[in-house]
Amino acid sequence: MAWFILVLAGIFEMLGVLFINIYAQRNNKLSLLGLALFFSLSFISLSIAMQTISMSTSYAVWTGIGAVGGAILGIVFYGESKSLKRLVFIGVILASTIGLKLIS
């Protein structure tokens, strides 16, 4: 269950990053509310997961999900570069995150 909550925390982190970008573009209260909501849910979920999973593993997985998810959202919704080099390094982050789960 802790791993599920940690993945959920990473997804909330990714959505928080998305709302940072939305807020930067629109600068409205709804965007700010989304930003605050998703980051709050992310930190709460992370703290719950850390009651079972070690801090170092939790934090690495959480940031990995947020980084990969943010990069994918940037590619899909904002036309950011999808060069082979970029995709390879996104894959390295993803593989490292999965590796931490496998050895924990």
N, C-alpha and C positions, 0 to 999 in steps of 0.2 A: 504494500500500500504506500509506503514511503517513496518508492521509486515513481509511482504514478503521480503522487503529489509533487515530486520534484520536476517531472516532465511538465506537469500543469504550470508550475512556477515558471519554467522556461518559456512556455507558450505565452503566459501573461507578460513576461519580460519582453518578448518579441512584439506583442501588441502595444505595450507601453512605448517601445521605440517607434513603432508605426505612428502612434499618436503624437510623439514629439515632432515628427515630420509634418503631420497634419496641422498641428498647432503652429508650427513655424510658417506654414503657408497661409493659414486662414486667420490665426490669432483671435479665435473666438472662445467663449466660455464653455461650449459643449466639447470642443477639442481638449481644453484644459481639464475638464472633468474626466474625459476618457483617459487622458494621460495619468491623472492622479489615481483613478480607479484601478487601472491595470497595473501600475507600479505598486500600489498598495497590496493588491491581490498577489502579486509576484513575491513581494517581501514576506507577506504572511505565510504563503505556501512554502517558500524556501525555509523559513524558520521552523515550520512543522516538520518538513523533511529532515532537517538537520538534527532533530531529536533522535533519529535512528541512523542516518547516514552521516559519515564523518564530514567535518567542515570542508576539508580540502577537496574531497570528491564532489560533495554537493555544489560547492561554488564553481568548480571547473565545469561540471555538467550544466549547471544553470547558465553560466555565461556562454558556454558552447552552443546551447540551444538558442539563446538570444542572438548570438552573433550569426549563426548559420541562418536562422529564421529571418533576421533583419536583412541579411544579404539577399536571400531569396525573395522577400517582399520587395526590396529595391529593384531587383531584376524584373519581377512580374508586373509591378504596378507603376514603377517610375522610370522604366527604360534604362536602368543602369547596365553597365558593361557585363556581358556574359562571355568574356574571352575565356579561352581554354585555361590559361594560367590562373585566372580568378576562380574558375570552377574547380580546378585541381586543389587549390588551397582551401576552398570551402569544404571540399571532400576530406581533406586532411583534418580539419577541425571536427567534422562529423565523425570520422573514423576514430579520432582520439576520444571523443565523448562516448561513443559506443564502447571503446576499449576500456574506459574507466568503469563502465557498468559491468563489463564481463569479468574484470579482475576484483571487483568489490564484493 
